[in-house]
Amino acid sequence: MSLPDVLSLSRVPFLFLIAAALSVPGPPQGLAVLAFLLFVVAALTDWLDGLVARQQGTVSDYGKLMDALTDKILMVGLFVTFLATGLLPGWTLLFLLLILAREFLITGLRMLAAVRQVVLAAEGAGKLKMVLQVVSAGLLLLGAALPAAAGLFSVLGIIAFVAAALLTAYSGGLYLWKYRGLLLRAGEAA
């Protein structure tokens, strides 16, 4: 397994470490700071895995698929954790379900494409939604880590989350439309 693949897969354990830190009742400020720092490192692995793969000339279809998949696992897992721990209010559940539905649909589409030896390139809207999701998670974690400014970071994080959810749905629609031929051929084959 290449270093970029290890970096990509490392985001999954980071999710569990962050969730554990936030799941302690309270959580104590030190654990909230730890959760924020772990998130920063996890986010950096997303940038670093691609950089290392390009520098080493080890860019692969497997790496592209795993990078996208671990991004989804990290972000959706964090948002579920935020909802469970109160960093996201209950009314955001519908937005979280929107994100979850889109991620499952697009992952399924990517798997279908992979079976047909087609790699779905990341689209601009998809990259932007990832940036908004990361910003939202960072702001919400920063609010937990800095109680004095929690209100401001929380509001900004929730606004970014809602915007990310809407952009997530939009980018999912773009993917489904662009690759509708794959879906239609799969439906005919069934």
N, C-alpha and C positions, 0 to 999 in steps of 0.2 A: 504494500500500500504506500502510495507516495505521500510526501509531506503535505501537499495541498489537500489531499483527501483526509488526512488526519486532522488538519485544521478545520475543515468543513464539519467533520463528524464530532469535533470537540464541542460544538455548539449544543449538542444534546445534553451532555453532562452539565454544562453551564446552566441550562434551563433548570435542572433539578437542584443545583446548588442555590440558585437565585430563589426558586420556589421555597426551598427549605428555610433560607434566611428570612423570607417574608412571612412564613407560616408560624413563626414563633409569636405567641400572643403579644401584641404591642405594636410592631416588633421593637426591641430595644434599638435606639438610634444607631449604635455600632453595627448591628446586623443589617439595618437599612442601608447604611453607608457601604457595607460589604456587598450587598445585593447590587447597588449602583455600580461599584467598581467591577464586579464580576460581569455585569452587563456590558460595560465599556470594553472589557477584554473580549467578550464574546462577539461584540459588534466589530471589533478590530480584526478578528479572525476571518470575518466575511470579506473584508478588504484584502487581507494578507494572503488568503488562499488563492485568489485569482492572480495576485501579483507574483507569487512564488511559482504558480503553474506556468504563467507566461515567461518568466525568467528562465525556468528550467526546461521549457519546451515540453511540458507534460500536460498540456490542456487536453482533456479527453471528454467524450460524450458522457461517460460515467461521472466524471468530476462535475460537469455542468449540471447533471441531473441531481447528484447528491448535494451540491451547493444550494440549488433551489429548494430541495426537499428539507434540508436542515434549517434553512432560513424560515421556512413555513412552520416547522416544528417549534423552533425557538419563539417566533413571534406569537403564534396562536397559543402556545403553552403559557407564555408570559401574560397574555391578555386574559386567559382563563384564570391564572393565578391572581391577577389584579382584581378581577371580578370577585373571586372567592375571598380575598383579603380586604376588600373594601376600597382599594385604590381606584377602582372604577365603580361608579354607582350602578345599582341594579337596572336602571332604565337603559343602560348601554348594552344589555344582553342581546337585543335585536341586532345591533350593529356588529357585535361579536359573531352572532350566527351568520350574518351576511359575509363576514370575512371567512369564517369557517367553510361555508358552502362554496364560496369562490375558490378557496385553496384546494378543496377536495376535487372540484370539477376540473380545475386546471392541472392538478397533479394526475388525475385520470386521463386527461387529454394528452399530457406529456408521455404517460406510459403507453397509451395507444399509439402515439407517434413513434415512440422508441421501438415498439414491435414492428413497425413498418419502416424502420431504419431512417426515421426523420427526426431531427433534433429541432425543437421549437426554441428559437432564439428569444432572449429576453427583449421585451418591448419597452419603449420609453415610459409609457404609463405604468407598466409593471415595476420598473425601477423606481419611479417617483413614489408609487404607493409604498414600496419597501422603505424608502427614505422617510416618508411620513410616519410609518409604523415605528421605525427606530426612534425618531424624534419624540413621538408620543410616549413610547416606553421609557425613554430617557428622562423626559420631563416628569412622568409619574413617579419614577424611582427617585429622582432628585427631590421631589416633594416629600417623599417618605424619609429621605436621608437628612433633609434640612427643614425641621419642623417650623422654624421661624418664617420660612417662605413657602410653606406647604400649600397654602391657599392659592397663591399665584401659579405655582408650578402645576398644581392639580387642575386648575381651570384650563390652563394652556395645554396640558396633556390630554384632557378630555376633548377639547376642541380639535386638537391634532388627531386624536383617535377617531372622532366622528368623520373628519375630513378624509382620513386614511381609509375608513370603512367605505365611504362613498366612492373614493377613487379606486379602491379594491374591486368593488362591484363593476365600475365602469371599465377598468382594465380587463376584468374577466369577460365582460361582454365583448370587448374588442378581440380577445383571444378566440373566443368561441366563434365569432363571426369570421375572423381571418382563416381559421382552420376548420370551418364547417364541413369542408370536403372530406376531411378525415372522419368526422362523425357520421356523415351521410354514407360513406363507403362502409364503415363499421356496421351501421344499421342494416345496410343491404346484405352484407355478408352473414348477419345473424339470421 
